[in-house]
Amino acid sequence: MDPDKVLLYPLMGEKATMLRETENKLTFIVSKESTKKDIRDAIESLYAVKTLDVNTMNTINGKKKAHIKLSEKFSADEVASQFGVL
């Protein structure tokens, strides 16, 4: 799957900010058809990072949310600044 079609947009809410700062996780709204492997591959190819874990959930609004935990070598804050969250 095309990485630009997997990751729709990053979330910048209070919970997403807390996860980014405390657990080194990024939060995205992703395509409903994307799998955890698609999400992992998209993050790694677009932002040149290594991921440890991907958790997904369907929201009550019918969207799919993904929390992506980055390797300790990479900072979620630095990656977030690349796409304009910070």
N, CA, C and O atoms as a Tinker XYZ file with bonds, in Angstrom:
   344  protein
     1  N      0.839000   -1.181000    0.000000    73     2
     2  CA     0.000000    0.000000    0.000000    64     1     3
     3  C      0.888000    1.251000    0.000000    63     2     4     5
     4  O      1.939000    1.261000    0.641000    81     3
     5  N      0.476000    2.293000   -0.708000    73     3     6
     6  CA     1.232000    3.532000   -0.808000    64     5     7
     7  C      1.290000    4.237000    0.553000    63     6     8     9
     8  O      0.242000    4.473000    1.154000    81     7
     9  N      2.490000    4.580000    1.058000    73     7    10
    10  CA     2.609000    5.210000    2.383000    64     9    11
    11  C      1.786000    6.485000    2.538000    63    10    12    13
    12  O      1.277000    6.765000    3.624000    81    11
    13  N      1.651000    7.259000    1.461000    73    11    14
    14  CA     0.871000    8.492000    1.542000    64    13    15
    15  C     -0.625000    8.228000    1.682000    63    14    16    17
    16  O     -1.367000    9.092000    2.149000    81    15
    17  N     -1.068000    7.046000    1.283000    73    15    18
    18  CA    -2.484000    6.694000    1.417000    64    17    19
    19  C     -2.775000    5.969000    2.730000    63    18    20    21
    20  O     -3.930000    5.869000    3.143000    81    19
    21  N     -1.735000    5.465000    3.383000    73    19    22
    22  CA    -1.904000    4.778000    4.665000    64    21    23
    23  C     -2.079000    5.802000    5.786000    63    22    24    25
    24  O     -3.048000    5.734000    6.543000    81    23
    25  N     -1.148000    6.746000    5.894000    73    23    26
    26  CA    -1.184000    7.766000    6.947000    64    25    27
    27  C     -1.979000    8.961000    6.438000    63    26    28    29
    28  O     -1.531000    9.666000    5.534000    81    27
    29  N     -3.163000    9.192000    7.017000    73    27    30
    30  CA    -3.995000   10.294000    6.559000    64    29    31
    31  C     -3.569000   11.618000    7.189000    63    30    32    33
    32  O     -3.310000   12.584000    6.472000    81    31
    33  N     -3.493000   11.677000    8.526000    73    31    34
    34  CA    -3.033000   12.886000    9.204000    64    33    35
    35  C     -2.678000   12.563000   10.650000    63    34    36    37
    36  O     -3.220000   11.626000   11.237000    81    35
    37  N     -1.749000   13.359000   11.228000    73    35    38
    38  CA    -1.361000   13.151000   12.630000    64    37    39
    39  C     -2.375000   13.785000   13.568000    63    38    40    41
    40  O     -3.048000   14.752000   13.212000    81    39
    41  N     -2.478000   13.230000   14.773000    73    39    42
    42  CA    -3.329000   13.828000   15.801000    64    41    43
    43  C     -2.473000   14.675000   16.732000    63    42    44    45
    44  O     -1.333000   14.327000   17.040000    81    43
    45  N     -3.044000   15.799000   17.177000    73    43    46
    46  CA    -2.289000   16.734000   18.000000    64    45    47
    47  C     -3.001000   17.044000   19.307000    63    46    48    49
    48  O     -2.715000   18.068000   19.927000    81    47
    49  N     -3.906000   16.205000   19.736000    73    47    50
    50  CA    -4.664000   16.455000   20.958000    64    49    51
    51  C     -3.842000   16.247000   22.216000    63    50    52    53
    52  O     -2.651000   15.941000   22.167000    81    51
    53  N     -4.510000   16.422000   23.334000    73    51    54
    54  CA    -3.842000   16.325000   24.631000    64    53    55
    55  C     -3.282000   14.921000   24.877000    63    54    56    57
    56  O     -2.145000   14.777000   25.325000    81    55
    57  N     -4.067000   13.901000   24.588000    73    55    58
    58  CA    -3.606000   12.528000   24.819000    64    57    59
    59  C     -2.451000   12.179000   23.879000    63    58    60    61
    60  O     -1.477000   11.552000   24.296000    81    59
    61  N     -2.558000   12.580000   22.626000    73    59    62
    62  CA    -1.495000   12.301000   21.663000    64    61    63
    63  C     -0.200000   12.994000   22.083000    63    62    64    65
    64  O      0.881000   12.423000   21.942000    81    63
    65  N     -0.303000   14.209000   22.593000    73    63    66
    66  CA     0.874000   14.940000   23.063000    64    65    67
    67  C      1.493000   14.248000   24.270000    63    66    68    69
    68  O      2.715000   14.132000   24.361000    81    67
    69  N      0.663000   13.792000   25.189000    73    67    70
    70  CA     1.163000   13.092000   26.365000    64    69    71
    71  C      1.884000   11.801000   25.962000    63    70    72    73
    72  O      2.961000   11.507000   26.481000    81    71
    73  N      1.297000   11.032000   25.041000    73    71    74
    74  CA     1.936000    9.796000   24.586000    64    73    75
    75  C      3.255000   10.083000   23.875000    63    74    76    77
    76  O      4.224000    9.341000   24.036000    81    75
    77  N      3.294000   11.146000   23.098000    73    75    78
    78  CA     4.512000   11.507000   22.387000    64    77    79
    79  C      5.626000   11.860000   23.367000    63    78    80    81
    80  O      6.773000   11.463000   23.167000    81    79
    81  N      5.301000   12.597000   24.417000    73    79    82
    82  CA     6.312000   13.044000   25.366000    64    81    83
    83  C      6.731000   11.963000   26.361000    63    82    84    85
    84  O      7.910000   11.873000   26.703000    81    83
    85  N      5.792000   11.141000   26.831000    73    83    86
    86  CA     6.116000   10.180000   27.881000    64    85    87
    87  C      6.484000    8.792000   27.358000    63    86    88    89
    88  O      7.331000    8.115000   27.942000    81    87
    89  N      5.858000    8.366000   26.268000    73    87    90
    90  CA     6.064000    6.997000   25.797000    64    89    91
    91  C      6.733000    6.901000   24.424000    63    90    92    93
    92  O      6.884000    5.807000   23.881000    81    91
    93  N      7.137000    8.059000   23.859000    73    91    94
    94  CA     7.792000    8.093000   22.550000    64    93    95
    95  C      6.903000    7.473000   21.463000    63    94    96    97
    96  O      7.366000    6.682000   20.641000    81    95
    97  N      5.616000    7.851000   21.477000    73    95    98
    98  CA     4.653000    7.322000   20.510000    64    97    99
    99  C      4.098000    8.443000   19.644000    63    98   100   101
   100  O      3.891000    9.567000   20.103000    81    99
   101  N      3.860000    8.104000   18.370000    73    99   102
   102  CA     3.183000    9.007000   17.453000    64   101   103
   103  C      1.756000    8.517000   17.267000    63   102   104   105
   104  O      1.504000    7.314000   17.331000    81   103
   105  N      0.820000    9.429000   17.038000    73   103   106
   106  CA    -0.578000    9.059000   16.846000    64   105   107
   107  C     -1.054000    9.610000   15.510000    63   106   108   109
   108  O     -0.920000   10.801000   15.230000    81   107
   109  N     -1.611000    8.725000   14.690000    73   107   110
   110  CA    -2.110000    9.089000   13.367000    64   109   111
   111  C     -3.518000    8.548000   13.157000    63   110   112   113
   112  O     -3.900000    7.534000   13.741000    81   111
   113  N     -4.280000    9.235000   12.321000    73   111   114
   114  CA    -5.482000    8.655000   11.729000    64   113   115
   115  C     -5.003000    8.002000   10.445000    63   114   116   117
   116  O     -4.317000    8.626000    9.635000    81   115
   117  N     -5.371000    6.746000   10.268000    73   115   118
   118  CA    -4.881000    5.971000    9.129000    64   117   119
   119  C     -6.053000    5.463000    8.300000    63   118   120   121
   120  O     -7.208000    5.534000    8.721000    81   119
   121  N     -5.742000    4.962000    7.140000    73   119   122
   122  CA    -6.748000    4.398000    6.246000    64   121   123
   123  C     -7.412000    3.191000    6.901000    63   122   124   125
   124  O     -6.747000    2.396000    7.565000    81   123
   125  N     -8.721000    3.056000    6.712000    73   123   126
   126  CA    -9.458000    1.930000    7.304000    64   125   127
   127  C     -8.952000    0.583000    6.779000    63   126   128   129
   128  O     -9.028000   -0.424000    7.483000    81   127
   129  N     -8.439000    0.562000    5.554000    73   127   130
   130  CA    -7.994000   -0.693000    4.939000    64   129   131
   131  C     -6.570000   -1.078000    5.325000    63   130   132   133
   132  O     -6.132000   -2.192000    5.035000    81   131
   133  N     -5.844000   -0.175000    5.971000    73   131   134
   134  CA    -4.435000   -0.435000    6.272000    64   133   135
   135  C     -4.284000   -1.428000    7.425000    63   134   136   137
   136  O     -5.076000   -1.449000    8.367000    81   135
   137  N     -3.248000   -2.239000    7.316000    73   135   138
   138  CA    -2.916000   -3.199000    8.366000    64   137   139
   139  C     -1.795000   -2.622000    9.225000    63   138   140   141
   140  O     -1.217000   -1.589000    8.885000    81   139
   141  N     -1.491000   -3.284000   10.327000    73   139   142
   142  CA    -0.398000   -2.835000   11.182000    64   141   143
   143  C      0.928000   -2.843000   10.425000    63   142   144   145
   144  O      1.762000   -1.958000   10.620000    81   143
   145  N      1.122000   -3.836000    9.567000    73   143   146
   146  CA     2.340000   -3.903000    8.764000    64   145   147
   147  C      2.403000   -2.738000    7.783000    63   146   148   149
   148  O      3.474000   -2.162000    7.592000    81   147
   149  N      1.279000   -2.376000    7.152000    73   147   150
   150  CA     1.240000   -1.222000    6.254000    64   149   151
   151  C      1.619000    0.060000    6.994000    63   150   152   153
   152  O      2.380000    0.880000    6.480000    81   151
   153  N      1.085000    0.224000    8.203000    73   151   154
   154  CA     1.353000    1.420000    9.007000    64   153   155
   155  C      2.823000    1.472000    9.394000    63   154   156   157
   156  O      3.462000    2.518000    9.280000    81   155
   157  N      3.360000    0.344000    9.850000    73   155   158
   158  CA     4.777000    0.260000   10.229000    64   157   159
   159  C      5.669000    0.607000    9.029000    63   158   160   161
   160  O      6.599000    1.403000    9.158000    81   159
   161  N      5.389000    0.022000    7.881000    73   159   162
   162  CA     6.195000    0.278000    6.686000    64   161   163
   163  C      6.105000    1.740000    6.247000    63   162   164   165
   164  O      7.101000    2.321000    5.817000    81   163
   165  N      4.910000    2.336000    6.355000    73   163   166
   166  CA     4.727000    3.730000    5.949000    64   165   167
   167  C      5.523000    4.672000    6.848000    63   166   168   169
   168  O      6.201000    5.571000    6.350000    81   167
   169  N      5.450000    4.478000    8.163000    73   167   170
   170  CA     6.192000    5.328000    9.108000    64   169   171
   171  C      7.689000    5.184000    8.874000    63   170   172   173
   172  O      8.412000    6.180000    8.833000    81   171
   173  N      8.152000    3.953000    8.722000    73   171   174
   174  CA     9.591000    3.722000    8.560000    64   173   175
   175  C     10.114000    4.291000    7.250000    63   174   176   177
   176  O     11.236000    4.796000    7.206000    81   175
   177  N      9.325000    4.220000    6.178000    73   175   178
   178  CA     9.805000    4.736000    4.896000    64   177   179
   179  C      9.684000    6.255000    4.800000    63   178   180   181
   180  O     10.571000    6.899000    4.240000    81   179
   181  N      8.623000    6.840000    5.325000    73   179   182
   182  CA     8.433000    8.292000    5.215000    64   181   183
   183  C      9.335000    9.087000    6.148000    63   182   184   185
   184  O      9.810000   10.161000    5.778000    81   183
   185  N      9.577000    8.577000    7.351000    73   183   186
   186  CA    10.307000    9.357000    8.354000    64   185   187
   187  C     11.652000    8.759000    8.745000    63   186   188   189
   188  O     12.313000    9.285000    9.640000    81   187
   189  N     12.076000    7.679000    8.102000    73   187   190
   190  CA    13.381000    7.042000    8.335000    64   189   191
   191  C     13.606000    6.756000    9.811000    63   190   192   193
   192  O     14.634000    7.137000   10.371000    81   191
   193  N     12.646000    6.085000   10.446000    73   191   194
   194  CA    12.742000    5.692000   11.853000    64   193   195
   195  C     12.510000    4.189000   11.958000    63   194   196   197
   196  O     12.101000    3.546000   10.991000    81   195
   197  N     12.771000    3.643000   13.124000    73   195   198
   198  CA    12.505000    2.237000   13.414000    64   197   199
   199  C     11.376000    2.176000   14.437000    63   198   200   201
   200  O     11.420000    2.875000   15.450000    81   199
   201  N     10.373000    1.351000   14.184000    73   199   202
   202  CA     9.242000    1.229000   15.099000    64   201   203
   203  C      9.370000   -0.044000   15.928000    63   202   204   205
   204  O      9.941000   -1.040000   15.482000    81   203
   205  N      8.827000    0.010000   17.142000    73   203   206
   206  CA     8.807000   -1.161000   18.007000    64   205   207
   207  C      7.438000   -1.813000   18.034000    63   206   208   209
   208  O      7.331000   -3.038000   18.092000    81   207
   209  N      6.376000   -0.991000   17.993000    73   207   210
   210  CA     5.028000   -1.526000   18.166000    64   209   211
   211  C      4.017000   -0.621000   17.480000    63   210   212   213
   212  O      4.203000    0.594000   17.414000    81   211
   213  N      2.942000   -1.221000   16.970000    73   211   214
   214  CA     1.840000   -0.475000   16.376000    64   213   215
   215  C      0.545000   -0.990000   16.992000    63   214   216   217
   216  O      0.246000   -2.183000   16.930000    81   215
   217  N     -0.218000   -0.079000   17.585000    73   215   218
   218  CA    -1.539000   -0.412000   18.125000    64   217   219
   219  C     -2.581000    0.366000   17.341000    63   218   220   221
   220  O     -2.418000    1.562000   17.099000    81   219
   221  N     -3.661000   -0.315000   16.939000    73   219   222
   222  CA    -4.712000    0.359000   16.192000    64   221   223
   223  C     -6.043000    0.204000   16.908000    63   222   224   225
   224  O     -6.246000   -0.728000   17.685000    81   223
   225  N     -6.945000    1.140000   16.630000    73   223   226
   226  CA    -8.296000    1.060000   17.179000    64   225   227
   227  C     -9.242000    1.795000   16.241000    63   226   228   229
   228  O     -8.842000    2.743000   15.564000    81   227
   229  N    -10.476000    1.365000   16.202000    73   227   230
   230  CA   -11.505000    2.061000   15.451000    64   229   231
   231  C    -12.207000    3.022000   16.392000    63   230   232   233
   232  O    -12.637000    2.643000   17.481000    81   231
   233  N    -12.322000    4.283000   15.957000    73   231   234
   234  CA   -12.954000    5.289000   16.796000    64   233   235
   235  C    -14.466000    5.231000   16.636000    63   234   236   237
   236  O    -14.984000    4.586000   15.724000    81   235
   237  N    -15.152000    5.904000   17.523000    73   235   238
   238  CA   -16.601000    5.938000   17.476000    64   237   239
   239  C    -17.095000    6.705000   16.241000    63   238   240   241
   240  O    -18.238000    6.539000   15.814000    81   239
   241  N    -16.217000    7.550000   15.672000    73   239   242
   242  CA   -16.560000    8.324000   14.476000    64   241   243
   243  C    -16.346000    7.544000   13.187000    63   242   244   245
   244  O    -16.555000    8.080000   12.099000    81   243
   245  N    -15.935000    6.295000   13.297000    73   243   246
   246  CA   -15.726000    5.469000   12.113000    64   245   247
   247  C    -14.349000    5.613000   11.489000    63   246   248   249
   248  O    -14.142000    5.188000   10.353000    81   247
   249  N    -13.411000    6.201000   12.205000    73   247   250
   250  CA   -12.047000    6.343000   11.714000    64   249   251
   251  C    -11.156000    5.326000   12.413000    63   250   252   253
   252  O    -11.527000    4.747000   13.434000    81   251
   253  N     -9.978000    5.122000   11.846000    73   251   254
   254  CA    -9.016000    4.191000   12.435000    64   253   255
   255  C     -7.827000    4.993000   12.945000    63   254   256   257
   256  O     -7.230000    5.773000   12.203000    81   255
   257  N     -7.487000    4.796000   14.222000    73   255   258
   258  CA    -6.400000    5.516000   14.878000    64   257   259
   259  C     -5.270000    4.532000   15.149000    63   258   260   261
   260  O     -5.504000    3.373000   15.492000    81   259
   261  N     -4.031000    5.017000   14.990000    73   259   262
   262  CA    -2.863000    4.172000   15.247000    64   261   263
   263  C     -1.904000    4.892000   16.180000    63   262   264   265
   264  O     -1.598000    6.069000   15.991000    81   263
   265  N     -1.431000    4.168000   17.195000    73   263   266
   266  CA    -0.363000    4.642000   18.077000    64   265   267
   267  C      0.882000    3.855000   17.697000    63   266   268   269
   268  O      0.887000    2.626000   17.760000    81   267
   269  N      1.939000    4.564000   17.300000    73   267   270
   270  CA     3.165000    3.927000   16.831000    64   269   271
   271  C      4.290000    4.238000   17.805000    63   270   272   273
   272  O      4.675000    5.395000   17.972000    81   271
   273  N      4.817000    3.199000   18.449000    73   271   274
   274  CA     5.932000    3.368000   19.393000    64   273   275
   275  C      7.238000    3.285000   18.614000    63   274   276   277
   276  O      7.491000    2.323000   17.888000    81   275
   277  N      8.063000    4.322000   18.783000    73   275   278
   278  CA     9.347000    4.380000   18.096000    64   277   279
   279  C     10.456000    3.764000   18.936000    63   278   280   281
   280  O     10.362000    3.703000   20.162000    81   279
   281  N     11.495000    3.314000   18.271000    73   279   282
   282  CA    12.686000    2.800000   18.941000    64   281   283
   283  C     13.309000    3.908000   19.782000    63   282   284   285
   284  O     13.123000    5.092000   19.501000    81   283
   285  N     14.050000    3.513000   20.815000    73   283   286
   286  CA    14.663000    4.480000   21.711000    64   285   287
   287  C     15.656000    5.389000   20.996000    63   286   288   289
   288  O     15.936000    6.489000   21.472000    81   287
   289  N     16.200000    4.940000   19.847000    73   287   290
   290  CA    17.169000    5.733000   19.097000    64   289   291
   291  C     16.534000    6.958000   18.438000    63   290   292   293
   292  O     17.242000    7.889000   18.053000    81   291
   293  N     15.205000    6.964000   18.305000    73   291   294
   294  CA    14.507000    8.039000   17.611000    64   293   295
   295  C     13.563000    8.759000   18.567000    63   294   296   297
   296  O     12.954000    8.144000   19.443000    81   295
   297  N     13.455000   10.062000   18.385000    73   295   298
   298  CA    12.590000   10.871000   19.229000    64   297   299
   299  C     11.285000   11.174000   18.499000    63   298   300   301
   300  O     11.297000   11.666000   17.371000    81   299
   301  N     10.165000   10.878000   19.146000    73   299   302
   302  CA     8.863000   11.176000   18.560000    64   301   303
   303  C      8.680000   12.673000   18.390000    63   302   304   305
   304  O      8.020000   13.109000   17.447000    81   303
   305  N      9.256000   13.473000   19.289000    73   303   306
   306  CA     9.166000   14.929000   19.173000    64   305   307
   307  C      9.863000   15.430000   17.911000    63   306   308   309
   308  O      9.352000   16.320000   17.231000    81   307
   309  N     11.022000   14.866000   17.595000    73   307   310
   310  CA    11.747000   15.277000   16.394000    64   309   311
   311  C     10.984000   14.887000   15.138000    63   310   312   313
   312  O     10.920000   15.666000   14.187000    81   311
   313  N     10.408000   13.696000   15.122000    73   311   314
   314  CA     9.627000   13.257000   13.975000    64   313   315
   315  C      8.379000   14.120000   13.832000    63   314   316   317
   316  O      8.008000   14.495000   12.719000    81   315
   317  N      7.730000   14.437000   14.945000    73   315   318
   318  CA     6.527000   15.272000   14.915000    64   317   319
   319  C      6.833000   16.662000   14.379000    63   318   320   321
   320  O      5.990000   17.270000   13.720000    81   319
   321  N      8.023000   17.169000   14.652000    73   319   322
   322  CA     8.378000   18.493000   14.140000    64   321   323
   323  C      8.539000   18.470000   12.623000    63   322   324   325
   324  O      8.399000   19.508000   11.977000    81   323
   325  N      8.832000   17.301000   12.041000    73   323   326
   326  CA     8.955000   17.174000   10.583000    64   325   327
   327  C      7.616000   17.388000    9.893000    63   326   328   329
   328  O      7.568000   17.948000    8.798000    81   327
   329  N      6.525000   16.947000   10.522000    73   327   330
   330  CA     5.227000   17.133000    9.879000    64   329   331
   331  C      4.405000   18.237000   10.504000    63   330   332   333
   332  O      3.192000   18.297000   10.299000    81   331
   333  N      5.047000   19.117000   11.268000    73   331   334
   334  CA     4.426000   20.353000   11.705000    64   333   335
   335  C      3.574000   20.305000   12.956000    63   334   336   337
   336  O      2.801000   21.233000   13.190000    81   335
   337  N      3.678000   19.267000   13.770000    73   335   338
   338  CA     2.895000   19.201000   15.005000    64   337   339
   339  C      3.468000   20.141000   16.043000    63   338   340   341
   340  O      2.717000   20.783000   16.777000    81   339
   341  N      4.784000   20.235000   16.117000    73   339   342
   342  CA     5.446000   21.099000   17.115000    64   341   343
   343  C      5.784000   22.438000   16.513000    63   342   344
   344  O      6.343000   23.298000   17.195000    81   343
